[in-house]
Amino acid sequence: MLVEDTLYVRRAGSWRVSDREVFTQLACAGIGENFREEDGVTLGETAHQVVSADADTLLLRGPILTPGEMELTVTRPAPQLDFVQVWGDRVFGCRHAAGSGSMLWACAPDNIRNWVWDDAWSAKAWASGPFTGCGALHGSPIFFTENCILRIYPDSGGDHRVDTLAAPGVAPGSGKSVAAWEGTLYYLSSQGVMAYDGSYPRRVSRDLGTEVWKNGVAACWAGEYWLAADNSWDIPHLVCCDVEEETWRREDGLQVTHLFTHAGALQLVDSLGNVWCAQGLVGQTEEDFYYTCQLPRFDLYSLRRPKLVGLELRLQVRGQLDIYLEYDSSGDPIHLTTLQDLGISTVSIPIPPRLADHFRISFDGQGELCIHTMAYILEQRGV
């Protein structure tokens, strides 16, 4: 006797649950052509697993409630996923559908044709808006919306748990900006670059200002987070963050579509399809490129207004280097000196004293520059 998908047998005058597995065989011309062993299928609203299939027969694991001749439809449902994350022995994915909400899914990586039977899993995602990115952290798949972070805690028995955190997530269109380094996920949000270690994410891009960036792609390599993104005027930027010091530097304005690590190097693809090696020893070295380095401003007003009278550097220059000084963000930098092809040397640059609130040093050059140490020489009088 079959009751609610459970087979009962009569033994010694009483009904007991059968210890025998129940199978269902379907026969119809062409019914098994598009199925194969271990597929997860549905028969009406009931999930089954394909045990075997040939052209005209289909053997399913599990009973059906009404045996005999009838009209049946067998389907192999597979969700359309916005983002996919492979972690451990599962493939996790997410999908947002307007009107029906958001869902999370999982299946075995060696059987991506089974999303409904046995080790497959699905759950409703309590998050606002479409999904914008994904990653993995401390053994957990992570999915992002613009304003939420969803963390899945996998369970070996399939009882996965989902935690939702209302926090700045990945900005729309910046799903490729998610990159991990030593237990922290870095990504571009609508509020800037964030670092997420499992607690509340924190912003690490204050040095880049308040400008809103979009279309971010990124990768981590050798303790650095490299990010390519467009500003509000669609002007491309390529920047790099030392994740330990949380200091940033700007690279050139190359339009980057992909950043990735390969063959022990950080590589990127530009909008023309050219592949560049940003860090490492792959490919042909770019010769005599132009560079600009602008140091953070140095405030004088909090130090009783001393005057800058000199700059001392220990550096190495290949090619040409021009050093500039700008007072009080005037936009009119003063050219201090030009250096050419120096081995490791100590250079002292005298500067005429001038009353100012702050100043900034910048370097423009062609070739290579390595600064070992740098010191400002200040003069304080009348104190």
C-alpha positions as CSV (number, residue, x, y, z in Angstrom):
1,M,0.0,0.0,0.0
2,L,1.3,3.4,-1.0
3,V,0.5,6.4,1.3
4,E,2.0,9.8,0.8
5,D,5.1,8.5,-1.1
6,T,5.7,5.8,1.6
7,L,5.3,2.1,0.7
8,Y,3.7,-0.1,3.4
9,V,3.6,-3.9,3.4
10,R,1.4,-6.2,5.5
11,R,3.5,-8.6,7.6
12,A,2.2,-10.8,10.5
13,G,-1.2,-9.1,10.2
14,S,0.0,-5.5,10.5
15,W,1.2,-2.8,8.1
16,R,4.8,-1.8,8.3
17,V,7.0,0.6,6.3
18,S,8.8,-1.3,3.5
19,D,12.6,-1.5,3.7
20,R,12.7,-2.0,0.0
21,E,13.4,1.0,-2.3
22,V,10.6,1.9,-4.7
23,F,11.2,2.6,-8.4
24,T,8.9,3.9,-11.1
25,Q,9.2,2.9,-14.8
26,L,7.7,5.1,-17.5
27,A,7.4,3.9,-21.1
28,C,6.7,6.2,-24.0
29,A,8.3,6.7,-27.4
30,G,11.2,9.0,-27.1
31,I,10.7,9.7,-23.4
32,G,14.3,9.0,-22.3
33,E,16.2,10.7,-25.2
34,N,17.0,13.9,-23.3
35,F,17.7,12.3,-19.9
36,R,20.6,10.4,-18.4
37,E,21.5,8.6,-15.2
38,E,21.3,10.7,-11.9
39,D,19.4,13.6,-13.5
40,G,17.0,15.3,-11.1
41,V,13.5,15.5,-12.6
42,T,10.0,16.4,-11.5
43,L,6.9,14.4,-12.3
44,G,4.0,16.8,-11.6
45,E,5.1,18.3,-8.3
46,T,7.1,15.3,-7.1
47,A,10.9,15.1,-7.3
48,H,12.6,12.0,-8.6
49,Q,16.1,10.9,-9.7
50,V,16.7,9.1,-13.0
51,V,18.2,5.6,-12.4
52,S,18.4,4.7,-16.0
53,A,17.2,6.0,-19.3
54,D,17.0,4.8,-22.9
55,A,15.1,6.0,-25.9
56,D,11.7,4.8,-24.9
57,T,11.8,4.1,-21.1
58,L,12.7,6.0,-18.0
59,L,13.4,4.4,-14.6
60,L,12.9,6.8,-11.7
61,R,13.8,6.4,-8.0
62,G,10.7,6.9,-5.9
63,P,7.0,6.0,-6.3
64,I,4.2,7.8,-8.0
65,L,0.7,7.9,-6.4
66,T,-1.3,6.8,-9.3
67,P,0.2,3.9,-11.3
68,G,-1.3,2.8,-14.6
69,E,-1.8,4.6,-17.9
70,M,-2.1,8.4,-17.7
71,E,-0.8,11.6,-19.3
72,L,2.4,12.7,-17.5
73,T,5.1,15.3,-18.1
74,V,8.7,14.7,-17.0
75,T,10.9,17.8,-16.7
76,R,14.4,18.4,-15.6
77,P,14.3,21.9,-14.0
78,A,17.5,24.0,-13.8
79,P,17.4,27.5,-12.4
80,Q,18.7,30.5,-14.3
81,L,21.4,31.8,-12.0
82,D,22.8,35.4,-11.8
83,F,26.0,34.4,-10.0
84,V,27.7,31.0,-9.3
85,Q,30.2,30.2,-6.6
86,V,31.9,26.8,-6.4
87,W,32.9,26.0,-2.8
88,G,33.9,22.6,-1.3
89,D,31.7,19.9,-2.8
90,R,28.8,22.1,-3.9
91,V,28.0,24.6,-6.6
92,F,26.0,27.5,-5.1
93,G,24.1,30.0,-7.1
94,C,21.6,32.9,-6.8
95,R,18.7,34.3,-8.8
96,H,16.5,37.4,-8.4
97,A,13.2,37.4,-10.2
98,A,11.0,40.5,-10.1
99,G,7.7,39.6,-8.4
100,S,8.8,36.2,-7.0
101,G,11.8,37.4,-4.9
102,S,15.3,36.0,-4.6
103,M,16.4,32.4,-4.3
104,L,19.6,30.5,-3.4
105,W,20.4,27.1,-5.0
106,A,23.0,24.4,-4.6
107,C,23.9,21.1,-6.3
108,A,26.8,18.7,-6.5
109,P,29.6,19.9,-8.9
110,D,29.7,16.5,-10.6
111,N,26.0,16.5,-11.3
112,I,24.8,20.0,-12.3
113,R,21.8,18.4,-14.0
114,N,20.2,17.6,-10.6
115,W,18.7,20.6,-8.8
116,V,15.7,18.9,-7.2
117,W,16.7,15.5,-5.8
118,D,18.6,14.3,-2.7
119,D,21.7,16.5,-2.3
120,A,20.3,19.5,-4.2
121,W,19.2,22.5,-2.0
122,S,17.2,25.7,-2.4
123,A,16.1,28.5,-0.1
124,K,14.4,31.8,-0.3
125,A,16.9,34.7,0.1
126,W,15.7,37.5,2.4
127,A,17.5,40.4,0.6
128,S,16.4,43.5,-1.2
129,G,17.1,44.1,-4.9
130,P,18.9,42.1,-7.5
131,F,22.1,40.2,-6.8
132,T,25.3,42.1,-7.8
133,G,28.2,39.8,-7.0
134,C,29.6,36.7,-5.2
135,G,32.7,35.4,-3.4
136,A,33.8,33.0,-0.7
137,L,35.2,33.6,2.8
138,H,36.2,31.3,5.6
139,G,34.5,28.3,4.1
140,S,31.3,30.2,3.3
141,P,29.9,31.2,-0.1
142,I,29.0,34.9,-0.1
143,F,26.4,36.6,-2.3
144,F,25.8,40.3,-2.5
145,T,23.1,42.8,-3.4
146,E,23.7,46.5,-3.4
147,N,22.7,46.8,0.2
148,C,22.9,43.3,1.6
149,I,25.5,40.5,2.2
150,L,24.2,36.9,2.3
151,R,26.5,34.3,3.9
152,I,25.8,30.6,3.5
153,Y,27.1,28.3,6.2
154,P,27.4,24.9,4.4
155,D,26.3,21.7,6.3
156,S,27.5,18.2,5.3
157,G,23.9,17.0,5.8
158,G,22.5,19.6,3.4
159,D,20.9,21.8,6.0
160,H,22.7,24.9,4.9
161,R,22.1,28.1,7.0
162,V,21.9,31.6,5.5
163,D,22.7,34.8,7.4
164,T,21.7,38.2,5.9
165,L,23.5,41.4,6.9
166,A,22.2,44.8,5.9
167,A,25.4,46.6,4.8
168,P,27.0,48.1,1.7
169,G,27.3,45.3,-0.8
170,V,28.7,45.2,-4.3
171,A,27.7,48.1,-6.6
172,P,25.5,47.1,-9.6
173,G,27.8,46.3,-12.6
174,S,30.8,45.7,-10.4
175,G,30.5,42.0,-9.8
176,K,34.0,41.4,-11.1
177,S,35.4,43.7,-8.4
178,V,35.2,41.1,-5.7
179,A,38.7,39.7,-4.8
180,A,40.0,37.9,-1.7
181,W,43.3,38.3,0.2
182,E,44.2,36.6,3.4
183,G,40.7,36.2,4.8
184,T,39.2,39.4,3.6
185,L,37.0,40.2,0.6
186,Y,37.5,43.5,-1.1
187,Y,34.9,44.9,-3.5
188,L,33.6,48.1,-5.0
189,S,30.4,49.3,-3.4
190,S,28.3,52.4,-4.1
191,Q,30.1,54.0,-1.1
192,G,33.6,53.1,-2.3
193,V,36.0,50.1,-1.9
194,M,35.0,48.0,1.1
195,A,36.8,45.3,3.1
196,Y,34.7,42.5,4.5
197,D,36.2,39.9,6.9
198,G,32.9,38.4,8.2
199,S,32.0,41.3,10.5
200,Y,30.6,44.6,9.2
201,P,32.4,45.8,6.1
202,R,34.6,48.9,6.4
203,R,35.5,51.5,3.8
204,V,39.2,51.5,2.8
205,S,39.1,54.0,-0.1
206,R,38.9,57.3,1.7
207,D,42.2,58.4,0.2
208,L,40.5,58.2,-3.2
209,G,38.0,60.9,-2.3
210,T,34.3,60.9,-2.5
211,E,33.9,60.4,-6.3
212,V,31.5,57.6,-7.2
213,W,33.1,54.8,-9.4
214,K,31.3,52.2,-11.4
215,N,31.9,49.1,-13.6
216,G,34.7,47.8,-11.3
217,V,36.9,44.8,-12.1
218,A,39.6,43.8,-9.7
219,A,42.1,41.1,-8.5
220,C,44.4,40.6,-5.6
221,W,48.1,39.8,-6.0
222,A,51.1,39.9,-3.6
223,G,49.2,41.9,-0.9
224,E,47.7,44.4,-3.3
225,Y,44.2,45.0,-4.4
226,W,44.1,46.2,-8.1
227,L,40.9,47.9,-9.2
228,A,39.9,49.2,-12.6
229,A,36.8,51.3,-12.7
230,D,35.1,54.3,-14.5
231,N,34.2,57.6,-12.8
232,S,31.0,59.5,-13.2
233,W,32.2,60.9,-16.6
234,D,33.1,57.4,-17.9
235,I,36.8,58.1,-17.6
236,P,38.8,54.9,-16.8
237,H,41.0,54.6,-13.7
238,L,43.4,51.9,-12.6
239,V,44.4,52.1,-8.9
240,C,46.2,49.8,-6.5
241,C,45.9,49.5,-2.7
242,D,48.4,48.0,-0.3
243,V,46.0,46.0,1.8
244,E,48.2,46.0,4.9
245,E,49.0,49.8,4.9
246,E,45.7,50.7,3.2
247,T,47.6,53.2,1.0
248,W,46.6,53.8,-2.6
249,R,48.5,54.6,-5.8
250,R,47.1,55.5,-9.2
251,E,48.3,53.7,-12.3
252,D,47.5,54.8,-15.8
253,G,44.1,55.4,-17.4
254,L,44.0,52.1,-19.3
255,Q,40.5,50.8,-20.1
256,V,40.6,47.4,-18.4
257,T,38.0,44.8,-18.9
258,H,39.5,41.9,-16.9
259,L,42.1,41.5,-14.2
260,F,43.4,38.0,-13.2
261,T,46.4,36.1,-11.9
262,H,48.1,33.6,-14.1
263,A,51.6,32.0,-14.4
264,G,52.7,33.7,-11.2
265,A,51.8,37.2,-12.4
266,L,49.0,39.8,-12.3
267,Q,47.6,40.2,-15.8
268,L,45.0,42.4,-17.3
269,V,43.0,42.7,-20.6
270,D,42.3,46.1,-22.1
271,S,39.3,47.2,-24.2
272,L,41.2,46.4,-27.4
273,G,41.9,42.8,-26.3
274,N,45.6,43.3,-25.5
275,V,46.9,41.3,-22.5
276,W,49.3,43.1,-20.2
277,C,51.4,41.9,-17.3
278,A,50.9,44.5,-14.4
279,Q,53.1,42.7,-11.9
280,G,55.4,39.8,-12.5
281,L,57.8,38.6,-15.2
282,V,55.5,37.4,-17.9
283,G,55.8,38.9,-21.4
284,Q,57.9,41.7,-22.8
285,T,58.9,44.5,-20.4
286,E,57.5,47.9,-21.2
287,E,60.3,50.4,-21.7
288,D,60.5,54.0,-20.5
289,F,56.9,54.5,-19.6
290,Y,55.8,57.8,-18.2
291,Y,54.7,58.0,-14.5
292,T,53.4,60.5,-12.0
293,C,53.6,60.1,-8.2
294,Q,51.9,62.6,-5.9
295,L,52.5,62.4,-2.2
296,P,49.9,63.3,0.5
297,R,49.9,66.9,1.5
298,F,52.0,67.9,4.5
299,D,50.3,70.3,7.0
300,L,52.3,73.1,8.5
301,Y,49.7,75.1,10.4
302,S,49.5,72.5,13.2
303,L,53.3,72.8,13.7
304,R,53.5,76.6,14.5
305,R,54.0,77.3,10.9
306,P,57.5,76.2,10.2
307,K,59.0,76.8,6.7
308,L,60.2,74.1,4.3
309,V,63.8,74.8,3.5
310,G,65.0,71.5,1.9
311,L,64.2,68.0,0.7
312,E,66.6,65.1,1.1
313,L,66.1,61.9,-0.8
314,R,68.0,58.6,-1.2
315,L,66.8,57.2,-4.6
316,Q,67.7,55.5,-7.8
317,V,66.6,56.8,-11.2
318,R,66.7,55.3,-14.6
319,G,65.7,57.8,-17.3
320,Q,64.5,61.3,-16.3
321,L,62.8,62.5,-13.1
322,D,61.3,66.0,-12.4
323,I,60.4,66.9,-8.9
324,Y,57.8,69.5,-8.1
325,L,56.5,71.4,-5.0
326,E,53.0,72.9,-4.7
327,Y,52.0,75.2,-1.8
328,D,48.5,75.5,-0.4
329,S,46.8,73.5,-3.2
330,S,47.4,76.5,-5.6
331,G,47.5,74.4,-8.7
332,D,50.7,76.0,-9.7
333,P,53.6,73.6,-8.9
334,I,57.2,74.9,-8.6
335,H,59.8,72.9,-10.5
336,L,62.6,72.0,-8.0
337,T,65.1,69.9,-10.0
338,T,65.6,67.4,-12.8
339,L,67.6,64.2,-12.2
340,Q,68.8,61.8,-14.9
341,D,70.2,58.2,-14.7
342,L,71.3,58.0,-11.1
343,G,72.5,55.0,-9.3
344,I,71.6,54.7,-5.6
345,S,72.4,58.2,-4.4
346,T,71.6,60.8,-1.7
347,V,70.2,64.0,-3.2
348,S,69.7,67.3,-1.2
349,I,67.5,69.9,-2.7
350,P,67.5,73.4,-1.1
351,I,64.2,75.2,-1.1
352,P,63.7,79.0,-0.6
353,P,61.6,79.4,2.6
354,R,58.0,80.5,2.2
355,L,55.1,80.9,4.6
356,A,52.3,78.4,3.9
357,D,49.7,76.3,5.5
358,H,50.6,73.1,3.6
359,F,52.5,71.7,0.7
360,R,52.7,68.7,-1.5
361,I,55.6,67.0,-3.4
362,S,55.1,65.3,-6.7
363,F,57.3,63.3,-9.1
364,D,57.0,63.2,-12.9
365,G,59.3,61.0,-14.9
366,Q,60.0,58.6,-17.7
367,G,61.7,55.2,-17.0
368,E,62.0,53.8,-13.5
369,L,62.2,55.4,-10.0
370,C,62.9,53.8,-6.6
371,I,62.8,56.0,-3.5
372,H,64.5,54.4,-0.5
373,T,64.1,57.3,2.0
374,M,62.8,60.8,2.0
375,A,63.0,63.6,4.6
376,Y,61.6,67.1,4.7
377,I,63.9,69.8,6.2
378,L,61.9,72.3,8.2
379,E,63.0,75.6,9.8
380,Q,61.3,77.1,12.8
381,R,62.2,80.7,13.8
382,G,61.0,83.0,16.5
383,V,59.8,80.3,18.9
